[in-house]
Amino acid sequence: MHAGARDEILGTAYSDHDLVVFLEGAGVQDADSILDDDRWVEWRGGRAHQWTTA
């Protein structure tokens, strides 16, 4: 999320479900349908929907 002129981490997701819950909490409607939309979600450190522990 952008806060003013800087990016701000608002949470960490460990699964698609976590991400959907986080987005819904931020007021995003139908959050599960946007996980593959790169305008909304930027997957980092791996492929989309692949969750691993650090």
Residue frames as qw, qx, qy, qz and C-alpha x, y, z in Angstrom:
[[0.000, 0.892, 0.452, 0.000, 0.00, 0.00, 0.00],
 [0.385, 0.409, -0.036, 0.826, 1.20, 3.53, -0.67],
 [0.363, -0.793, -0.407, 0.273, 1.11, 5.87, 2.30],
 [0.084, -0.891, 0.134, 0.426, 1.97, 9.39, 1.25],
 [0.455, 0.750, -0.440, -0.191, 5.11, 9.18, -0.85],
 [0.018, -0.454, 0.888, -0.073, 6.35, 5.83, 0.48],
 [0.701, -0.096, -0.650, -0.277, 5.34, 2.18, 0.38],
 [0.395, -0.424, 0.578, -0.575, 4.19, 0.67, 3.64],
 [0.384, -0.021, -0.921, -0.065, 3.93, -3.01, 4.59],
 [0.550, -0.331, 0.115, -0.758, 0.58, -3.57, 6.25],
 [0.838, -0.208, 0.408, -0.297, 0.81, -7.30, 6.80],
 [0.056, 0.406, -0.877, -0.250, 2.24, -10.64, 5.71],
 [0.872, 0.100, 0.008, -0.479, 0.20, -13.38, 4.06],
 [0.298, -0.394, 0.868, 0.045, 1.17, -17.06, 4.29],
 [0.347, 0.276, 0.884, 0.146, -1.55, -18.44, 1.99],
 [0.047, -0.357, -0.526, -0.770, -4.08, -17.34, -0.62],
 [0.389, -0.691, -0.607, -0.056, -6.70, -17.38, 2.15],
 [0.433, -0.534, -0.223, 0.691, -4.61, -15.01, 4.30],
 [0.181, -0.028, 0.313, 0.932, -4.28, -12.64, 1.34],
 [0.205, -0.521, -0.635, -0.533, -8.02, -12.70, 0.63],
 [0.447, -0.700, -0.506, 0.234, -8.82, -11.99, 4.30],
 [0.388, -0.376, -0.019, 0.841, -6.31, -9.14, 4.34],
 [0.047, 0.165, 0.459, 0.872, -7.75, -7.59, 1.14],
 [0.312, -0.630, -0.649, -0.291, -11.33, -7.93, 2.40],
 [0.464, -0.630, -0.375, 0.497, -10.29, -6.22, 5.63],
 [0.250, -0.256, 0.167, 0.919, -8.95, -3.36, 3.51],
 [0.414, 0.542, 0.270, -0.680, -12.38, -3.04, 1.86],
 [0.173, 0.299, -0.726, -0.594, -11.68, -4.85, -1.42],
 [0.784, 0.168, 0.249, -0.544, -14.87, -6.41, -2.79],
 [0.954, 0.287, 0.025, -0.087, -14.66, -9.98, -4.20],
 [0.207, -0.804, 0.542, 0.126, -10.99, -10.20, -3.20],
 [0.706, -0.144, 0.677, 0.150, -10.51, -13.83, -4.29],
 [0.689, 0.624, 0.355, 0.098, -11.22, -12.89, -7.91],
 [0.247, 0.950, -0.186, 0.037, -8.32, -10.40, -8.14],
 [0.713, -0.536, 0.394, 0.224, -5.43, -12.59, -6.99],
 [0.705, 0.135, 0.486, 0.499, -4.31, -13.12, -10.60],
 [0.278, 0.905, 0.220, 0.234, -4.77, -9.47, -11.60],
 [0.666, -0.007, -0.146, 0.732, -1.32, -7.84, -11.61],
 [0.024, -0.644, -0.071, -0.761, -2.94, -4.44, -11.19],
 [0.643, -0.657, -0.022, -0.393, -3.87, -5.53, -7.65],
 [0.853, -0.455, 0.247, 0.071, -1.39, -8.20, -6.56],
 [0.409, 0.734, -0.540, 0.051, 2.37, -8.28, -7.13],
 [0.969, -0.241, -0.010, 0.056, 3.80, -11.71, -6.39],
 [0.117, 0.835, -0.516, 0.148, 7.39, -11.52, -5.13],
 [0.294, -0.520, 0.787, -0.157, 10.01, -14.16, -4.52],
 [0.319, 0.032, 0.946, 0.054, 8.26, -16.92, -6.43],
 [0.144, -0.247, -0.716, -0.637, 5.35, -17.91, -8.61],
 [0.499, -0.266, 0.022, -0.825, 1.78, -16.93, -7.88],
 [0.857, -0.265, -0.078, -0.436, -0.07, -19.11, -5.36],
 [0.825, 0.073, -0.478, 0.292, 3.11, -20.92, -4.25],
 [0.402, -0.822, 0.196, -0.351, 3.70, -20.32, -0.58],
 [0.796, 0.084, -0.480, 0.360, 6.88, -21.43, 1.16],
 [0.561, -0.800, -0.095, 0.190, 8.45, -20.73, 4.50],
 [0.254, 0.895, -0.328, 0.164, 11.50, -18.50, 4.64]]
